[in-house]
Amino acid sequence: MATLADSFLADLDELSDNDADIVEEDDVEAGNMEEDVDGDLADIEALNFDDLDTVSKLQKTQRYNDIMQKVEDALEKGSGVQDHGMVLEDDPEYQLIVNCNALSVDIENEIVIIHSFIRDKYRLKFLELESLVHHPIDYARVVKKIGNEMDLTLVDMEGLLPAAIRMVISVTASTTSGKPLPEEVLQKTIEACDRALALDSAKKQVLDFVETRMGYIAPNLSAVAGSAVAAKLMGTAGGLTALAKMPACNVQLLGAKKKNLAGFSTATSQFRVGYIEQTEVFQSTPPSLRMRAGRLLAGKSTIAARVDSTRGDPSGNTGRVLREEICKKIEKWQEPPPAKQPKPLPVPDSEPKKKRGGRRLRKMKERYAITDMRKLANRMQFGVPEESSLGDGLGEGYGMLGQAGNGKLRVSIGQSKLAAKVAKKFKEKRYGSSGGATSGLTSSLAFTPVQGIELSNPQAHAHQLGSGTQSTYFSENGTFSKIKRT
């Protein structure tokens, strides 16, 4: 029977065997990876970047030659499609247009590759040129024009580039550290330039063919942007379906070139605008509104492309409606703002006010009026801290109450007008006069039923009777009154 120590040793032996197997597998995989890397390096070394045919292969493909031959035949023959309002997917000419759109994308990629080849070769001669001329076709034209010439004042580049860029190139070439290229390298560079220009010419021919068929392929997009711009948008995007899937912000940038102003002002330059700027609507728009018009055109063109991709409206009415909307919006933008009208005074109220006045309202106002104590509590003296109910500014503040410093709240007590008027009325009613003095009309003669006329002193009688209830019910001189029945 195996002990516990024997079982542990057996487990350790199994683990060591498994580790050895894993190490062997890793070594095999590492060897395979090294072989793959060596194979890839061999393939890269086999490529000769000095040979243009190794880098650029599109023009020698059968697909390129077949499509270009069909395009040339179609352009010579003219439009062979009848205007039946719809292009079928199995129509050979429709398939040719789809192939042309795909070929235009391949041509663009091939031009970029050739441009990189030209830059690598011509960098020894004029290193700064690639930072001054960004567009591949313009760069190829300038390189072909300059060649191996060191003095650029002898080279006529008029018509190739703007005057400002030509001046900067001339100044930069006078201070460059480049040297003339060998004859073999120069020949390969010029050949690459010719090939890039030939590809650009083939792309224009493809776009011209697509432009003639845009009325059948994308009638709505052609109505919005024009046939030429619509063909360029489709060719750059890679077809109508690819253009329909693209957002409007990217459609606006299709065909945009990277501009180099060489330190000049950017006030009159249009950035972030591609083929959209070639439309008739964009060119007829004032410069201050062209950026807004470009965004509007890109959005409407995207809508029209999506309608065309689903064959929603083969007649093109949707595109014409969208173009009318664009024109109306641009006209609306150009309208002057409405003149500021003078604001008239409000019409006076001819109806009588509903709030009533009079003695009752005055009494109510006086009853709810703010008191002198509250007025002092709401007022604060400058530079003197107010007292509060809880002290240290806590609780309700007293304002200017008790500012004398004795800790007491002193308020001058004044009798209200209503209370004074009521007291005056009560006094007159009780004593018969306002001042308490004897009136001149008061008589000391009194008519009694027993003695007739009796002479008496009213003040002495009033002093004798006293005041309050002692003069009436509980008086010692009081008698019962007897009322005779009639």
C-alpha positions in Angstrom: 0.0 0.0 0.0 1.5 3.3 -1.1 2.2 5.9 1.5 1.3 9.6 1.3 4.9 10.5 0.5 4.9 8.1 -2.5 1.7 9.7 -3.9 3.2 13.2 -3.7 6.4 12.1 -5.5 4.3 10.5 -8.3 2.4 13.8 -8.7 5.6 15.7 -8.9 6.9 13.4 -11.6 3.8 13.9 -13.7 4.0 17.7 -13.4 7.7 17.6 -14.5 6.8 15.5 -17.6 4.0 17.9 -18.5 6.3 20.9 -18.2 8.8 19.3 -20.5 6.1 18.7 -23.1 5.0 22.3 -22.9 8.6 23.6 -23.3 9.0 21.4 -26.4 5.7 22.7 -27.9 6.8 26.3 -27.3 10.1 25.7 -29.0 8.4 24.3 -32.0 6.0 27.2 -32.2 8.9 29.7 -31.8 10.7 27.9 -34.6 7.7 28.2 -36.9 7.3 31.9 -36.1 10.9 32.5 -36.9 10.5 30.7 -40.2 7.4 32.8 -41.0 9.3 36.0 -40.1 12.2 34.9 -42.2 9.8 34.2 -45.1 8.2 37.6 -44.8 11.5 39.3 -44.7 12.6 37.4 -47.8 9.4 38.5 -49.6 10.0 42.1 -48.6 13.6 41.9 -49.7 12.5 40.4 -52.9 10.5 43.5 -53.7 12.6 46.0 -55.6 11.3 49.5 -54.7 13.6 50.9 -57.3 11.5 49.2 -60.0 8.3 51.1 -60.7 6.5 48.1 -62.2 6.9 46.3 -58.9 5.2 49.1 -57.0 2.5 50.0 -59.5 0.7 47.1 -61.1 -2.8 48.5 -61.8 -2.3 49.6 -65.4 -1.1 46.2 -66.4 -4.1 44.3 -65.0 -6.8 42.8 -67.4 -9.6 44.3 -65.3 -8.2 47.8 -65.8 -7.8 47.4 -69.5 -11.2 45.9 -70.0 -13.1 48.6 -68.1 -11.2 51.4 -69.8 -11.9 49.8 -73.2 -15.6 49.6 -72.5 -15.7 53.2 -71.2 -14.0 54.5 -74.4 -16.5 52.5 -76.6 -19.4 53.8 -74.5 -18.2 57.4 -74.8 -17.8 57.1 -78.5 -21.2 55.5 -79.0 -23.0 57.9 -76.7 -25.9 57.1 -74.4 -27.3 53.7 -75.4 -29.8 53.5 -72.5 -33.3 54.6 -73.2 -35.0 56.9 -70.7 -37.3 54.4 -69.2 -37.1 55.8 -65.7 -35.4 52.9 -64.1 -32.0 51.1 -64.3 -32.1 47.4 -63.6 -29.4 45.7 -61.6 -28.7 43.2 -64.3 -28.3 45.9 -67.0 -24.7 45.5 -68.4 -24.3 49.3 -68.5 -25.3 49.6 -64.9 -22.8 46.9 -64.0 -20.2 48.9 -66.0 -21.0 52.0 -64.0 -20.6 50.1 -60.7 -17.2 48.7 -62.0 -16.2 52.3 -62.9 -16.9 53.5 -59.4 -14.8 50.7 -57.9 -12.0 51.3 -60.5 -11.9 55.0 -59.6 -11.2 54.1 -56.0 -8.4 51.8 -57.1 -6.9 54.5 -59.3 -6.9 56.9 -56.3 -5.0 54.3 -54.2 -2.5 53.7 -57.0 -1.9 57.4 -57.4 -1.1 57.6 -53.6 1.4 54.7 -54.0 3.1 56.3 -57.0 3.2 59.6 -55.2 5.1 58.0 -52.3 7.5 56.5 -54.9 8.2 59.9 -56.4 8.8 61.5 -53.0 11.3 58.9 -52.0 13.3 59.4 -55.2 13.0 63.2 -55.5 13.7 63.8 -51.8 17.5 63.8 -52.5 17.0 66.7 -55.0 14.4 68.9 -53.3 13.4 67.7 -49.8 11.2 70.7 -48.9 9.0 70.4 -52.0 6.8 67.7 -50.5 5.9 70.0 -47.6 5.0 72.8 -50.0 2.9 70.8 -52.5 0.6 68.3 -50.9 -1.6 67.1 -53.7 -0.1 64.1 -55.5 -1.0 65.2 -59.1 0.3 68.7 -58.5 3.5 67.3 -57.0 4.0 65.0 -60.0 3.5 67.9 -62.4 6.0 70.1 -60.5 8.6 67.4 -60.3 8.3 66.6 -64.0 8.6 70.3 -64.8 11.6 71.0 -62.6 13.5 67.8 -63.4 17.2 68.2 -62.4 17.2 72.0 -62.8 18.8 73.7 -59.7 17.9 77.3 -60.6 14.1 77.5 -60.5 14.0 81.0 -61.9 14.6 79.3 -65.3 11.6 77.0 -64.8 8.2 78.3 -65.9 5.6 76.9 -63.5 2.8 79.3 -64.4 -0.5 77.5 -64.6 0.6 74.6 -62.4 0.4 76.3 -59.0 -0.8 79.6 -57.5 1.6 82.6 -57.6 2.2 82.6 -53.8 3.2 78.9 -53.8 5.4 79.4 -56.8 7.2 82.2 -55.1 7.8 80.2 -51.9 9.1 77.2 -53.9 11.6 79.5 -55.7 12.9 81.0 -52.5 13.1 77.6 -50.8 14.9 76.0 -53.8 17.6 78.7 -53.5 18.5 77.6 -50.0 17.9 73.8 -50.3 20.8 71.4 -49.6 19.7 68.9 -52.3 21.9 67.7 -55.1 21.1 66.8 -58.7 19.8 63.2 -59.2 21.6 60.6 -61.2 20.3 60.1 -64.7 18.9 56.7 -63.9 17.0 57.8 -60.8 15.7 60.9 -62.6 14.4 58.8 -65.5 12.5 56.5 -63.1 11.1 59.6 -61.3 9.9 61.1 -64.6 8.4 57.8 -65.6 6.5 57.6 -62.3 5.2 61.2 -62.9 4.0 60.2 -66.3 2.2 57.2 -64.9 0.5 59.2 -62.2 -0.7 61.8 -64.7 -1.9 58.9 -67.0 -3.9 57.4 -64.1 -5.4 60.8 -63.3 -6.4 61.2 -67.0 -8.0 57.7 -66.9 -9.9 58.6 -63.7 -11.3 61.8 -65.4 -12.4 59.7 -68.4 -14.2 57.3 -66.0 -15.9 60.1 -64.2 -17.0 61.7 -67.6 -18.6 58.4 -68.5 -20.4 58.1 -65.2 -21.5 61.7 -65.5 -23.3 61.0 -68.7 -25.2 58.1 -67.1 -25.9 59.9 -63.8 -29.4 60.8 -65.0 -30.3 57.1 -64.9 -28.2 55.9 -62.0 -28.8 58.8 -59.5 -31.4 61.2 -60.8 -32.1 62.8 -57.5 -28.5 63.3 -56.6 -27.9 64.8 -60.0 -30.8 67.2 -59.5 -29.3 68.4 -56.2 -25.6 68.7 -56.9 -25.3 68.4 -60.7 -24.2 65.5 -62.8 -20.5 66.3 -62.7 -20.3 66.7 -58.9 -22.6 63.7 -58.4 -20.2 61.5 -60.5 -17.2 62.7 -58.5 -18.9 62.1 -55.2 -19.9 58.6 -56.3 -16.4 57.8 -57.7 -14.6 59.0 -54.6 -17.0 57.3 -52.2 -16.8 54.0 -54.1 -20.3 53.8 -55.5 -23.9 54.9 -54.8 -24.4 52.4 -52.0 -21.2 53.5 -50.2 -22.2 57.2 -50.7 -25.7 56.5 -49.2 -24.1 54.9 -46.1 -21.8 57.8 -45.5 -22.7 60.6 -43.0 -23.3 64.1 -44.4 -20.2 65.5 -42.5 -18.0 63.1 -44.5 -19.8 63.8 -47.8 -18.9 67.5 -47.4 -15.2 66.6 -47.2 -15.1 64.3 -50.3 -12.5 65.7 -52.7 -11.1 68.2 -50.2 -7.4 69.0 -50.7 -4.9 69.8 -48.0 -4.1 73.4 -48.5 -0.8 75.0 -47.8 -1.0 78.8 -47.6 2.7 79.2 -46.9 2.2 81.8 -44.2 -0.4 83.9 -46.1 -3.7 85.0 -44.8 -6.5 82.5 -44.2 -9.2 85.2 -44.6 -10.3 84.2 -48.1 -9.5 80.5 -48.0 -12.2 77.9 -47.9 -11.4 74.9 -45.7 -13.3 71.7 -45.1 -15.0 71.8 -48.5 -14.6 69.2 -51.3 -16.5 68.6 -54.5 -19.5 70.4 -53.0 -17.8 73.7 -53.7 -18.1 73.0 -57.4 -21.9 73.0 -57.4 -23.8 75.8 -59.0 -25.6 76.6 -55.8 -22.4 76.9 -53.8 -20.8 79.2 -56.3 -23.8 81.5 -56.5 -23.9 81.9 -52.7 -22.2 85.0 -51.1 -18.9 84.1 -49.5 -20.1 84.8 -46.0 -22.7 82.1 -46.3 -20.8 79.5 -48.2 -19.9 77.4 -45.2 -23.5 77.1 -44.2 -24.5 76.4 -47.8 -21.9 73.6 -48.0 -23.3 71.9 -44.9 -26.8 72.2 -46.3 -25.8 70.8 -49.7 -24.0 67.9 -48.1 -27.0 67.0 -46.0 -29.5 67.2 -48.9 -27.1 65.3 -51.2 -26.9 62.5 -48.7 -30.7 62.3 -48.6 -30.9 62.2 -52.4 -28.2 59.5 -52.6 -30.2 57.3 -50.1 -33.3 57.8 -52.2 -31.4 56.8 -55.3 -29.8 53.8 -53.7 -33.2 52.3 -52.8 -34.7 53.3 -56.2 -37.3 55.4 -54.3 -37.9 58.0 -57.0 -36.5 57.2 -60.5 -38.2 60.4 -61.9 -36.0 62.7 -59.8 -38.8 64.8 -58.4 -37.4 64.3 -54.8 -34.1 65.8 -55.9 -35.8 68.8 -57.5 -37.8 69.4 -54.4 -34.6 69.3 -52.3 -32.9 71.7 -54.6 -35.8 74.2 -54.3 -35.6 73.9 -50.5 -31.9 74.7 -50.6 -32.4 77.8 -52.8 -35.3 79.1 -50.6 -33.2 78.7 -47.4 -30.2 80.5 -49.0 -32.5 83.3 -50.1 -34.0 83.5 -46.6 -30.5 83.9 -45.2 -29.8 86.8 -47.4 -32.9 88.8 -46.4 -32.3 91.8 -44.2 -33.5 91.6 -40.7 -37.0 93.2 -40.1 -36.9 96.8 -39.1 -37.4 97.5 -35.4 -40.9 98.8 -34.9 -41.5 101.5 -32.2 -43.3 100.0 -29.3 -46.7 101.7 -28.8 -47.9 102.7 -25.4 -50.5 100.4 -23.8 -54.1 101.4 -24.2 -55.3 103.1 -21.0 -57.9 101.3 -19.0 -61.3 102.8 -19.7 -63.1 100.5 -17.2 -63.6 101.8 -13.6 -61.2 100.3 -11.1 -62.6 97.4 -9.0 -60.8 98.5 -5.9 -63.1 100.6 -3.9 -62.2 103.6 -1.6 -64.0 105.4 1.2 -64.0 105.3 5.0 -64.1 101.6 5.3 -61.0 101.1 3.1 -59.1 103.8 4.9 -59.9 102.2 8.2 -58.7 98.8 6.9 -55.4 100.4 5.7 -54.8 102.1 8.9 -55.5 98.9 10.8 -53.0 96.9 8.8 -50.5 99.6 8.3 -46.9 99.1 9.4 -46.2 100.4 12.9 -43.5 102.7 14.0 -41.9 99.9 16.0 -41.7 97.7 12.9 -40.3 100.6 10.9 -37.4 101.0 13.4 -36.9 97.2 13.4 -36.5 97.2 9.6 -34.0 100.0 9.7 -30.3 99.7 10.5 -27.9 102.4 11.5 -24.6 102.6 9.6 -21.6 101.3 11.5 -23.6 100.2 14.6 -24.4 96.5 15.1 -28.0 95.7 15.7 -29.3 93.8 18.7 -31.0 90.5 18.3 -33.3 88.4 20.3 -30.7 85.6 20.9 -27.6 87.7 20.9 -24.5 87.6 18.6 -26.7 88.3 15.6 -28.8 85.2 16.2 -32.6 85.3 16.2 -34.7 88.2 15.1 -32.9 91.5 14.7 -34.1 94.7 16.4 -32.6 97.1 14.0 -32.6 100.6 15.4 -34.7 99.7 18.4 -32.9 100.2 21.7 -30.0 102.2 20.1 -29.8 104.4 23.3 -27.6 101.8 25.0 -29.8 101.1 28.0 -31.0 97.7 26.8 -34.6 98.8 26.6 -36.7 99.1 23.5 -38.0 102.6 23.4 -40.6 103.7 20.9 -42.4 107.0 20.9 -46.1 106.1 21.5 -48.3 108.1 19.2 -52.0 107.8 19.0 -53.4 106.8 15.8 -55.8 109.1 13.9 -58.6 106.6 14.2 -58.2 106.3 17.9 -58.0 110.1 18.3 -61.1 110.6 16.3 -63.1 108.0 18.2 -62.0 109.4 21.6 -63.0 112.9 20.5 -66.4 111.7 19.4 -67.0 109.9 22.6 -66.0 112.9 24.7 -68.3 115.2 22.8 -71.2 112.7 23.2 -70.6 112.3 26.9 -69.9 115.9 28.1 -71.6 117.9 25.4 -68.5 119.8 24.5 -65.1 119.1 23.1 -62.9 120.9 25.6 -64.8 120.2 28.9 -65.7 123.9 29.3 -69.2 125.2 29.8 -70.8 126.2 26.7 -72.4 129.6 26.4 -75.7 128.1 25.4 -75.9 125.9 28.6 -78.7 127.2 30.8 -79.1 126.8 34.6 -82.9 126.8 34.4 -84.6 123.5 34.6 -88.3 122.8 33.9 -89.8 120.4 36.4 -93.4 119.1 36.6 -93.7 120.0 40.3 -92.1 123.4 40.7 -92.1 124.5 37.1 -89.0 126.5 36.5 -86.1 125.7 38.9 -82.7 127.4 39.1 -79.9 124.9 39.6 -76.1 124.5 39.0 -75.4 121.7 36.5 -71.7 121.3 37.4 -72.5 121.1 41.1 -75.0 118.4 40.4 -72.6 116.5 38.3 -69.9 116.8 41.0 -72.4 115.6 43.6 -73.5 112.6 41.5 -70.0 111.5 40.8 -69.2 109.2 38.0 -69.7 105.6 37.0 -72.5 103.4 38.4 -72.5 105.4 41.7 -74.4 108.2 40.0 -77.2 105.9 38.8 -78.1 102.6 40.4 -76.2 102.7 43.8 -76.3 106.4 44.5 -77.6 107.6 47.9 -79.7 110.4 46.3 -81.1 108.2 43.6 -84.9 107.6 43.5 -87.2 105.3 41.7 -88.6 106.6 38.4 -92.2 106.4 37.9 -93.6 106.4 34.4 -97.2 107.3 33.9 -99.2 105.3 31.6 -101.0 107.2 28.9 
